[in-house]
Amino acid sequence: MKLKHPRLAAVLASLGLAAGALLAQPLL
């Protein structure tokens, strides 16, 4: 799958990291 929107990919990656941090917070 070839991404034509690297900026969108970066936004999705940052959202994924933020969601992961929120989900991991109660475990810490």
CHARMM-style PDB file with segment names, atoms N, HN, CA, C and O in Angstrom:
ATOM      1  N   MET     1       0.851  -1.195   0.000  1.00  0.00      PROA
ATOM      2  CA  MET     1       0.000   0.000   0.000  1.00  0.00      PROA
ATOM      3  C   MET     1       0.887   1.245   0.000  1.00  0.00      PROA
ATOM      4  O   MET     1       1.680   1.463   0.916  1.00  0.00      PROA
ATOM      5  N   LYS     2       0.736   2.040  -1.030  1.00  0.00      PROA
ATOM      6  HN  LYS     2       0.092   1.863  -1.774  1.00  0.00      PROA
ATOM      7  CA  LYS     2       1.581   3.220  -1.186  1.00  0.00      PROA
ATOM      8  C   LYS     2       0.833   4.450  -0.680  1.00  0.00      PROA
ATOM      9  O   LYS     2      -0.277   4.742  -1.123  1.00  0.00      PROA
ATOM     10  N   LEU     3       1.458   5.164   0.255  1.00  0.00      PROA
ATOM     11  HN  LEU     3       2.360   4.926   0.616  1.00  0.00      PROA
ATOM     12  CA  LEU     3       0.818   6.353   0.818  1.00  0.00      PROA
ATOM     13  C   LEU     3       1.094   7.571  -0.054  1.00  0.00      PROA
ATOM     14  O   LEU     3       2.242   7.872  -0.382  1.00  0.00      PROA
ATOM     15  N   LYS     4       0.027   8.262  -0.421  1.00  0.00      PROA
ATOM     16  HN  LYS     4      -0.906   8.018  -0.155  1.00  0.00      PROA
ATOM     17  CA  LYS     4       0.190   9.480  -1.213  1.00  0.00      PROA
ATOM     18  C   LYS     4       0.158  10.719  -0.319  1.00  0.00      PROA
ATOM     19  O   LYS     4       0.440  11.830  -0.767  1.00  0.00      PROA
ATOM     20  N   HSD     5      -0.190  10.509   0.952  1.00  0.00      PROA
ATOM     21  HN  HSD     5      -0.419   9.607   1.316  1.00  0.00      PROA
ATOM     22  CA  HSD     5      -0.304  11.639   1.872  1.00  0.00      PROA
ATOM     23  C   HSD     5       0.556  11.391   3.107  1.00  0.00      PROA
ATOM     24  O   HSD     5       0.049  10.946   4.137  1.00  0.00      PROA
ATOM     25  N   PRO     6       1.856  11.677   3.011  1.00  0.00      PROA
ATOM     26  CA  PRO     6       2.746  11.442   4.153  1.00  0.00      PROA
ATOM     27  C   PRO     6       2.337  12.271   5.362  1.00  0.00      PROA
ATOM     28  O   PRO     6       2.552  11.854   6.501  1.00  0.00      PROA
ATOM     29  N   ARG     7       1.743  13.451   5.124  1.00  0.00      PROA
ATOM     30  HN  ARG     7       1.569  13.789   4.199  1.00  0.00      PROA
ATOM     31  CA  ARG     7       1.307  14.286   6.249  1.00  0.00      PROA
ATOM     32  C   ARG     7       0.168  13.600   6.997  1.00  0.00      PROA
ATOM     33  O   ARG     7       0.130  13.603   8.227  1.00  0.00      PROA
ATOM     34  N   LEU     8      -0.765  13.006   6.237  1.00  0.00      PROA
ATOM     35  HN  LEU     8      -0.735  13.003   5.238  1.00  0.00      PROA
ATOM     36  CA  LEU     8      -1.867  12.278   6.859  1.00  0.00      PROA
ATOM     37  C   LEU     8      -1.333  11.089   7.644  1.00  0.00      PROA
ATOM     38  O   LEU     8      -1.816  10.790   8.736  1.00  0.00      PROA
ATOM     39  N   ALA     9      -0.343  10.418   7.091  1.00  0.00      PROA
ATOM     40  HN  ALA     9       0.050  10.660   6.204  1.00  0.00      PROA
ATOM     41  CA  ALA     9       0.263   9.278   7.786  1.00  0.00      PROA
ATOM     42  C   ALA     9       0.901   9.742   9.094  1.00  0.00      PROA
ATOM     43  O   ALA     9       0.814   9.046  10.106  1.00  0.00      PROA
ATOM     44  N   ALA    10       1.538  10.908   9.081  1.00  0.00      PROA
ATOM     45  HN  ALA    10       1.608  11.473   8.259  1.00  0.00      PROA
ATOM     46  CA  ALA    10       2.161  11.434  10.296  1.00  0.00      PROA
ATOM     47  C   ALA    10       1.099  11.775  11.336  1.00  0.00      PROA
ATOM     48  O   ALA    10       1.285  11.523  12.526  1.00  0.00      PROA
ATOM     49  N   VAL    11      -0.018  12.351  10.882  1.00  0.00      PROA
ATOM     50  HN  VAL    11      -0.169  12.556   9.915  1.00  0.00      PROA
ATOM     51  CA  VAL    11      -1.115  12.678  11.800  1.00  0.00      PROA
ATOM     52  C   VAL    11      -1.684  11.403  12.410  1.00  0.00      PROA
ATOM     53  O   VAL    11      -1.933  11.347  13.614  1.00  0.00      PROA
ATOM     54  N   LEU    12      -1.892  10.376  11.580  1.00  0.00      PROA
ATOM     55  HN  LEU    12      -1.690  10.422  10.602  1.00  0.00      PROA
ATOM     56  CA  LEU    12      -2.411   9.106  12.096  1.00  0.00      PROA
ATOM     57  C   LEU    12      -1.434   8.487  13.080  1.00  0.00      PROA
ATOM     58  O   LEU    12      -1.847   7.915  14.088  1.00  0.00      PROA
ATOM     59  N   ALA    13      -0.155   8.593  12.801  1.00  0.00      PROA
ATOM     60  HN  ALA    13       0.181   9.057  11.981  1.00  0.00      PROA
ATOM     61  CA  ALA    13       0.858   8.037  13.703  1.00  0.00      PROA
ATOM     62  C   ALA    13       0.838   8.767  15.041  1.00  0.00      PROA
ATOM     63  O   ALA    13       0.909   8.132  16.093  1.00  0.00      PROA
ATOM     64  N   SER    14       0.742  10.098  15.010  1.00  0.00      PROA
ATOM     65  HN  SER    14       0.684  10.614  14.155  1.00  0.00      PROA
ATOM     66  CA  SER    14       0.726  10.856  16.260  1.00  0.00      PROA
ATOM     67  C   SER    14      -0.539  10.559  17.054  1.00  0.00      PROA
ATOM     68  O   SER    14      -0.503  10.479  18.281  1.00  0.00      PROA
ATOM     69  N   LEU    15      -1.667  10.396  16.344  1.00  0.00      PROA
ATOM     70  HN  LEU    15      -1.696  10.461  15.346  1.00  0.00      PROA
ATOM     71  CA  LEU    15      -2.912  10.039  17.030  1.00  0.00      PROA
ATOM     72  C   LEU    15      -2.794   8.664  17.661  1.00  0.00      PROA
ATOM     73  O   LEU    15      -3.264   8.449  18.778  1.00  0.00      PROA
ATOM     74  N   GLY    16      -2.178   7.741  16.961  1.00  0.00      PROA
ATOM     75  HN  GLY    16      -1.796   7.915  16.053  1.00  0.00      PROA
ATOM     76  CA  GLY    16      -1.981   6.394  17.499  1.00  0.00      PROA
ATOM     77  C   GLY    16      -1.109   6.429  18.749  1.00  0.00      PROA
ATOM     78  O   GLY    16      -1.386   5.729  19.723  1.00  0.00      PROA
ATOM     79  N   LEU    17      -0.050   7.249  18.722  1.00  0.00      PROA
ATOM     80  HN  LEU    17       0.175   7.817  17.930  1.00  0.00      PROA
ATOM     81  CA  LEU    17       0.820   7.359  19.896  1.00  0.00      PROA
ATOM     82  C   LEU    17       0.057   7.978  21.062  1.00  0.00      PROA
ATOM     83  O   LEU    17       0.203   7.530  22.200  1.00  0.00      PROA
ATOM     84  N   ALA    18      -0.752   8.996  20.799  1.00  0.00      PROA
ATOM     85  HN  ALA    18      -0.871   9.360  19.875  1.00  0.00      PROA
ATOM     86  CA  ALA    18      -1.532   9.638  21.859  1.00  0.00      PROA
ATOM     87  C   ALA    18      -2.539   8.655  22.448  1.00  0.00      PROA
ATOM     88  O   ALA    18      -2.704   8.591  23.666  1.00  0.00      PROA
ATOM     89  N   ALA    19      -3.212   7.888  21.590  1.00  0.00      PROA
ATOM     90  HN  ALA    19      -3.078   7.939  20.600  1.00  0.00      PROA
ATOM     91  CA  ALA    19      -4.178   6.892  22.067  1.00  0.00      PROA
ATOM     92  C   ALA    19      -3.468   5.824  22.889  1.00  0.00      PROA
ATOM     93  O   ALA    19      -3.979   5.399  23.925  1.00  0.00      PROA
ATOM     94  N   GLY    20      -2.309   5.392  22.441  1.00  0.00      PROA
ATOM     95  HN  GLY    20      -1.894   5.737  21.599  1.00  0.00      PROA
ATOM     96  CA  GLY    20      -1.541   4.393  23.179  1.00  0.00      PROA
ATOM     97  C   GLY    20      -1.136   4.922  24.548  1.00  0.00      PROA
ATOM     98  O   GLY    20      -1.199   4.193  25.539  1.00  0.00      PROA
ATOM     99  N   ALA    21      -0.722   6.184  24.612  1.00  0.00      PROA
ATOM    100  HN  ALA    21      -0.670   6.776  23.808  1.00  0.00      PROA
ATOM    101  CA  ALA    21      -0.324   6.777  25.891  1.00  0.00      PROA
ATOM    102  C   ALA    21      -1.525   6.852  26.833  1.00  0.00      PROA
ATOM    103  O   ALA    21      -1.399   6.555  28.021  1.00  0.00      PROA
ATOM    104  N   LEU    22      -2.691   7.249  26.308  1.00  0.00      PROA
ATOM    105  HN  LEU    22      -2.792   7.490  25.343  1.00  0.00      PROA
ATOM    106  CA  LEU    22      -3.893   7.337  27.142  1.00  0.00      PROA
ATOM    107  C   LEU    22      -4.302   5.964  27.647  1.00  0.00      PROA
ATOM    108  O   LEU    22      -4.718   5.820  28.797  1.00  0.00      PROA
ATOM    109  N   LEU    23      -4.186   4.950  26.786  1.00  0.00      PROA
ATOM    110  HN  LEU    23      -3.848   5.067  25.852  1.00  0.00      PROA
ATOM    111  CA  LEU    23      -4.567   3.596  27.201  1.00  0.00      PROA
ATOM    112  C   LEU    23      -3.575   3.021  28.206  1.00  0.00      PROA
ATOM    113  O   LEU    23      -3.957   2.243  29.080  1.00  0.00      PROA
ATOM    114  N   ALA    24      -2.302   3.401  28.086  1.00  0.00      PROA
ATOM    115  HN  ALA    24      -1.992   4.033  27.377  1.00  0.00      PROA
ATOM    116  CA  ALA    24      -1.273   2.847  28.968  1.00  0.00      PROA
ATOM    117  C   ALA    24      -1.220   3.579  30.310  1.00  0.00      PROA
ATOM    118  O   ALA    24      -0.683   3.043  31.280  1.00  0.00      PROA
ATOM    119  N   GLN    25      -1.762   4.784  30.379  1.00  0.00      PROA
ATOM    120  HN  GLN    25      -2.198   5.219  29.592  1.00  0.00      PROA
ATOM    121  CA  GLN    25      -1.682   5.575  31.605  1.00  0.00      PROA
ATOM    122  C   GLN    25      -2.202   4.841  32.847  1.00  0.00      PROA
ATOM    123  O   GLN    25      -1.509   4.825  33.864  1.00  0.00      PROA
ATOM    124  N   PRO    26      -3.391   4.234  32.806  1.00  0.00      PROA
ATOM    125  CA  PRO    26      -3.892   3.546  34.014  1.00  0.00      PROA
ATOM    126  C   PRO    26      -3.022   2.369  34.429  1.00  0.00      PROA
ATOM    127  O   PRO    26      -3.074   1.940  35.582  1.00  0.00      PROA
ATOM    128  N   LEU    27      -2.217   1.835  33.500  1.00  0.00      PROA
ATOM    129  HN  LEU    27      -2.174   2.183  32.564  1.00  0.00      PROA
ATOM    130  CA  LEU    27      -1.389   0.669  33.811  1.00  0.00      PROA
ATOM    131  C   LEU    27      -0.098   1.073  34.507  1.00  0.00      PROA
ATOM    132  O   LEU    27       0.553   0.241  35.140  1.00  0.00      PROA
ATOM    133  N   LEU    28       0.279   2.347  34.395  1.00  0.00      PROA
ATOM    134  HN  LEU    28      -0.250   3.023  33.881  1.00  0.00      PROA
ATOM    135  CA  LEU    28       1.560   2.783  34.961  1.00  0.00      PROA
ATOM    136  C   LEU    28       1.431   3.099  36.446  1.00  0.00      PROA
ATOM    137  OT1 LEU    28       2.413   3.480  37.083  1.00  0.00      PROA
TER     138      LEU     28
END
